[in-house]
């Protein structure tokens, strides 16, 4: 069996363990699947993230463990001629939203998010790629080179009949608006900071094309804390510097590997000098820190991963003497409190919500509350897909939407692009990124 990701880190997993139950086919990929010890912790409704699809109706067939059992059966040839294409396995993995909750909450850290990337690559090799999957995965390139796409999305959002037609032709739900790119070239106020700490701010596709104000806010905040900021990926000529997340999400590993190689070449000189590489979009920055290690890109991937930090992690690490070195506006803080905080699943998976809390605690007089919720349901393109729209909405209705409804006066903080869009379409309210909130509250 040919695999598309590098699974060599699992080469010794389960070796010598008579109870490891490693499947016959799949090599190191099979060993990655077999790290599950069938404890059924993923079949729990207690606090945590995993597993969003299981939490909807407690269907054990939609838990991480059940997906592992089906994968083992397929790799052992027990699902008939269908193998990885068997209907029961396709259905179970179709509703995995790659939240990475199991990567943190499972005792053996089953990495179902990475397993699904490999699985999608296997499906693509067997069945080909749908037009919808191609459009979603090519989004960064389309946004950079096809300005007509910006106008087309705006027209689609304003004419329901076009949205309905697009659903029939592409499978993109007509029940909600699509995020609209911003048709402008944003100028960022980069300035020299005497003796400033050098940092790299990575302009991901979503901030650059949809929310450039977040980039501008992050530049202002970092400079206010005394950082010398280098902005990578924001200029038009840097359109190719994308992390490859959209390709990975659709199982297009070769394309993701090419983009990753180009970005690593740009970032490596900074990492070699020990310069922090800061990201604003959790799924994008954490792709550098996690998935890049599975793309077979060598030591440079480890080098960059070691310097990659989320915006909130960087600020939290920089708090010295229990104080974030910024001046605050008491009036702005009073006007913007309280704040409800929703964490992106990948933030939760790496424990970054602790950094969010630490930073927010440094803002004197700010009243904030962390929402205890699993996945918002949008999960990248998942909530935009016609067949998944109702499932995605149900995920939001479990905890996130009730929490928002109970505090209609609160400002909403959500660092994830897809989270903010889900909140907008399902709750009808805007949400800010941490960088925007801090800028808003600075004196």
N, C-alpha and C positions, 0 to 999 in steps of 0.2 A: 504493500500500500504506500503510495507516494503521499507525503505530507508537505504542506506549504509553509508552515511556520517552523521555527527551530525549537524543538522540544528536548534538546540535549540536557537541559538542567534536570530533567526527570530520569536520566539514564539509570540512576541507582535507586530510584523510588521503588519500594516494595521488594527489592531483590533479597532473597534469602528468607522472605516471609511467606510461609506456606498458605497463609490466609489472605494474601494481598489480592488474589483473584484477578490477576492481570490478563486482559483479553489476548487471544492468540494473534490477532492482526493489529497493526498500527504502531508497532515499535514503541518509541518513547512517548508518542501521543497516547497510546493505550495506557502507559504507566501514569500519565498525568490524569487520565480519567479515573484510574483505579485508586487514587489517593483517598477517595471517599471511603469512609469506614462504616457507612450506613447507620449512623447514630440517630438520624432523623431529626436533628436539631433544625434543619431547614423546614420541617413541618411544624413550625411553631408560630403562634400569633402574638408572642411576647414582643417587647420593644426591639427594634432593629429595622433593618432594611429588607433582608431576604425573607421569603422570595415573593416579590410583588404579585405575580400571577397566582401563586398558591394562596395568598392572603385574601383574594377576592371571595372564594367560596370554600376554602380549605380542601381543595381537590388535591389529594396526595400525588396524583399523576403529573401535577404541574410544579412539583418541588425540585430542587437541585438533585436530591438523591434519586428521584424517579428518572430524571433525565440521564443520570449516570448509569442507572440500571439498564435503560434502553440502549444507551451507547455501547455498553458492555455486550449486550445481547447482539447488537448489530455487528460488532467487531468479532464476535465469536461465531457469526453465521447462523444465529438462532432466530433471525427475523425473516427467514426465507430469502428469496432471490432479490427482494427489495433492498436489503442491507441498510445503508445509511439513508436510502430513499423511502424506507418503509413509512406508511401513513402515520403510525402511532409516534414514531420518532420525529417526523416532520412537524406534527402538531405540537408535541411537547416543546421542541426547541423554537418553534415559531413564536411562542408566547414568552420566551426568555428575553427580557429587556436589557440584558448585559449591564445590570446595575452594579456588579462587582461586590454585592453584599456578601455573597458566599466566600469571597476572597478574604474577607475580614472576620465574618461571624462563624464560619465553619471551623471546627477544631483542627481540621487538616488543610484548611484554606484551599478548597476546591476552586479552581479558576475557571468557572463556567463561561465567563465573558470571553476569555481567550479561546476556550474550547469551541465556543460558537463561531468565532472568526474562522477557525480551521474547518468547522463543519460547513459553513457557508461557502468556503473556497471549494470544498469537495462537491457541494451541490452545483456550484457554478460550472465546475469541470464536467459534470454529468449532464446538466440540463441547460446550460447557458444562462446568460444574464438577462433579466427582464428590462424593458425600457425604463420603467420606474426606478429600478435599482441603479441603472446607468445614470439617470438624471440626478438622483440623490447623491451618488458617489462622485460624480463629476462637478458638483456644485461649486467648489472653489475655482476650478478652471473656467466654468461658465460665467461666473460672476466677474472674473478678471478680464475676460476677453469678449463677452457677449453682452453689451450694454442693452440690447433689446430685451434681455431677460428681465431686467428691472421693470421696464414698462409693461411687459406681459404679465408679471405677477400682480402689479397694481391694477391692471384691467380685469384680471381674473377675480380679484378680491371685491371689485365693485360691481360685477355683473354675475349674479347667481347662476344664470343659465350656462355661462362659460365654466364656472366651477363644477356644475353638474356634468357637463360634457367631459371635462378633464377627469372626473371620477370614473366615468364609463370607459374612457380611453386609456387612462394611466393607472387607475386605482388610487388616486390621491383624493382623500375625503373632501367632499364639497360642503360639509357641515361646519367647517371652521375656516377662518382666514389663514393665509400663509404669511410667514414673516416677510416684510417688505425691505429689500435692500435700499440703502441710501445712495442716491445718485449725485454724489459730490466728491470732490477731492479735499480731504480735511487737512488743514495745516496744524501741526502740533508745536506748542511753544517750548521747544527744547532750548535750554540755556546752559551756559557754563556755570558750574558750581565749584567754587574754590575749595580745594581739598575734599571734594565730594567723593563718596564711596561709589565706584563704578558699578553699574548694574545694566543688564540687558532686559528690555521689556519686549516680549514676543507678541507681535500683533497677529493674533489668530484670525482666520477667515471670518468668524462670526462678529467679532468686535470691529474688524476693519470695514466690512461691507454692510453690517446691520446696525451696529451700535458704536460708531466712532467716538461718541461722547464718553464712553467708558474708557477708551484709550486715553483721551484727553484728560479725564479726571485722574487716571492712574499716573500719568506724567506729572500732573500738578502735585499730587500727594507725595510721590516719591521725591520730587525735587524739594518739596517743603520739608521733608525729613532729612535733607542734606545729601541726596544721591545724585550722581552724575549719570544721566539716563542715556543709553543708546537704544534707539527704537528700531527693531528688526521686523521687516515684513509689512510695514505700513505704506511704503512708497509704491507707486504704480509699477515701477520697474522691478519690484520685489514680489510680484504677484505669484511667482512660483514657490515662494517660501511658505508652504503649508505643511502641517504636521502629518497629513494623510489619514486623519481620523475618519473622514467620510468614506474613504476607500476601504478601510478596515471594517467598518460597520456593515459593508455590503460584501465582504469576503474577497475583495480585489487586492490580494496581498502583493502581487508584483508591482502594481501601480503605487501602492502605499510605500513599498520598499524604495522605489525610485524617488518619491517625494521626500522620504525620510533621509535618504542619502544626501540630497541637495541641501536640506535644512541643517543636517549635522555638519556638513562642510562649512556652512556659514557660522554655526555656533561654536564649533570646536575650538577656534583660537581664543574665544572668551573663556570657555571652560578650562582650557589649559592654564590660563592666568588666574583661575580661581574666582572669576566674576560670576555672581549669581545670575541665573537665567529665570526671569519672572514671567509667569503666565497668568492670565485673567480668566480664561474659560477652563473650568476643571477638566473636562474630557480631553481637551487639546493638550494642555500642559502635562497631564498625567499619561498621555500617550507617549510623550518623550521619556517619561520616567519608568514606564511599565512595558507597553507593547514593543517599543523599539528594541528591547533586549531579546525579543523573540523573532526578530527579522533577519538575524544572521549578519548583522552589520559590524561585528567586531568590537574592539576595545573603545572605539570612538563613541559608540552608543552608551557604554557604561560611563564614560567620561562625562558626557553631556547629562546623562540621567542623574549623576551625582551632584550636579549644580542646579538642577531644575527644581524650582519651588513655586508654589502658588502665591499669589499676591498676599493673601492673609497669613500664610506661613512666614513669608519674608518679614512682614511687619511685626508679627508676634516674636520672631527671633531677635528683631532689632530693639525690642522694648528693654531698656536698661534701667535698673533701679526701680522697676515697676512703673515706668512712665513712657508713654509714646510721645516723642519730642515734637508736639504740634500745639498750636494755639487754637482754642475753641471759642465758638460764639455761644454764649449762654442762651441768647434769644432763639437762635436757630435750633438748638438742642431742645428747648422747651416746646417749640412749634412742631418739631418732627417726631417727638415721642408720643406714643410708644411705637416700637418697631417689632414686627414679627419676622423671624428669620427662618427661611426654608433652605435646607442644605441639598445641594446636588448629590446624587447617589455616590458619585466617585469621590466627592469631598468626604463623605461619611466613610467610604471604604478605606481611605488612607488616614482617617482620624483628624482631618483638617478642620472639623467643626470646633475642636478644642482651640485652634488658633483663632477662629472667628470669634469665639467667646472671649478669648484673652484680649483681642484688639478692641472689641466693643466695650469691655469693662474699663478700658482706659479713657473712654469718653465721659467726662464728669457729668452726672445728672441724667444720662441717657437711660431710658427705661426700655428694655428689650426682652423678648421671650423667644426661645428656640421652639419651633414647631416639631412635635414628635410625630413624624410621618415617614412612610416608606417612599417609594418612587412616585413622582408626580404623574407619571403615565405617559408623558410626551416622549421621553427617552430617545432623543435624537429625532429620527424620522418615524418612529413607531406610531406615535399618536396622530401622524398625518396620513397614515395608510388607511384606506377605506375599511378594510376588514378588521382593523384594530381600533378604530375610533371609539367605539362603545367601551371596549376593555380599558383603553387609556383613560377615558372619562371616569369609569368606575374606580380606577386606581386613585384618581384625584379626589373622588368623593369619599374615600375611606377615612381620611384624616385631614388632608391638606385643606380642602374646600370648607369643611366645617370649622376649622380653626380660623380661617379668614373671615367667614361669615359671622363668627362670634365677636370679632374685633373690627367692625367696619371703619373705625376711626384710625386704625393703625397704618403706618407706612410699612411696606413689604420689602424685605431684603432677600434677594436670591441671586447667587453668583452664576448660576447655570443659564445659558441662553435658552435651551429648550424649556427649562423650568419657568422662566419669565414669560415665555410665550404661552405655556399652558395656563398659567395664572391669569394672563390677559384674556384668553379666549373663554376660559371656563368661569372665572370670577369677575371678569370685566374690570379689573384693576391693574394698574401698572406696578412694576417692581423695579427696584434699583439694585445695582451692583454695589459691593462694599466700597469700591473706589469712588463711586458717585455720592454715596452717603457721607463718607469722610469729607470729601470736598464741600458738600453742602453744609457741614457742621463746623468747618474750619473758620476761624476769625479772619 
